[in-house]
Structures are given as structure tokens and as C-alpha cells.
């Protein structure tokens, strides 16, 4: 999986890392926001950046997020949906979309 993977695992905390078929790496990040604030804004940009870095190295990124805190952050959430390939909420996960994505990639 290479030097990038070793550095990624060593230098960052990831909620979940799935290794599919011995060579496909998928990073899944999960969060829930119960209130508004600057954290959702910061996280959108950091996850867009993370996805881009992972993609450059042949890895996939899935972000699962939910919570009432997004209610006042619609612009940031829209930005995430435009730029993150796989952005899900709990409703989508319960409907089987996460499983479908994992089979597809």
C-alpha cells in the first residue's frame, strides 16, 4: 500500500479505515453536530482537502455526518455535497447507501 498509507495511518486519526481486497483503502469519517458553531465550517474544508489528498494516492473517502448543528450551516453543507464524492447522513446509511457505495468502490 506504500509509503503514503503508512504516513497517513501514523500521522492522522481516522474513524475507520477499510482495506478492500487487500489493496483498496477507504477512509470513513463520522461526526454528529448537536449545535452550531465554527466546527462544521472547519470540518468541511478539512474533509475536502483530505479527500483530494487521498484520491491523489488512489484511496477513497466517505464522510458520514448528521445533526441539528447543520441546520444553520446550509451553505457549508452544500459545499460539502458539491466537493465530497461520498457524503451521507444517517438516513442514507439506514437506507443502505453506505453498503452500496462500499460494494461499488
N, C-alpha and C positions, 0 to 999 in steps of 0.2 A: 504494500500500500504506500510505501515510500516515506521520504523524509517529511513532507508536508503533513501527512497524517500523524506521524509521531509528534511533531511540533504542535499540531492542533490539539491533540489529546493532552499533551504535557502542559501547555500554556493556557488552556481555557477549560472552564467547566461547561459541560453540556448536559442538558437534562437527559437526553437519550441519544445514543449512537447505535445505529443498526448496521451491521455488516451483512450484506445480502450476497449470497452465492460466493462468499469468500473474497469478493473484490469490490462490490458496490457499497459505498459508505453513505449513510443517510443520517444527518444531524436533525433531531427533532427538539424544538424548544417549546415549552409550555408555560403560560402565565395567565393570571386572572387579576383583574383590576377592580377593586371594590370602591375606589374613589378616584377623583380626577387629580390632575397634577402634572408635573413635568415628566414623570417617569414614562408614561406611554409615548410621549413625543420622542424621548431619547431612544427608547427601545426600537421604534420603527426604523430610525436611521441606522442603528447598530445592526439590526437584523437584515436590512437591505445590504449593508456592507458585508456582513458575514456570508449571506447567500452568494454574493458576487465572488468573494474570495474562494468559497468552496467550489462554486461552478468552474472557476478557472483551473481548479485542480481535479476536476472530474467527479466531485461529490455533489450530493443533493441536500436540500434544506427544506424542512417543513416547520411551519410555525402554527401552533395552536394557541389561541388566546380568546378570552371572553371576559365578561364582567360589566357591571353598570358604569365603571370608570370610563369606558369607551364612549358613553352617551354624549359627553361634551367634547369629544375628540374626533368627530366625524371626518374632518379633513385629514388628520393623521392616519386614521383607519383606511380612508380611501387611497391615500398614498401607498400604504402597505399592500392593499389589494392590487394596485397598478404595478407594483415593482417586485413583490414576492410571489414566486411561482405557485407555491402551495401555502395558502393562508386559510386556516379553518377556525371555526368556533365550535363549541361543544355540540351544538345542534348538528352540524355537518359530520362530526365524529360519530355521534349516535346513529346517524343515517347511513353509516358505512363508507363515507368518502375517504377517510384515512386508510382504511383497509384497501380500498380500490386503488388509491394512489400508490401504496406500498407494493401492490402486485404489478402496477404498471411501470414503475421505475426500477 
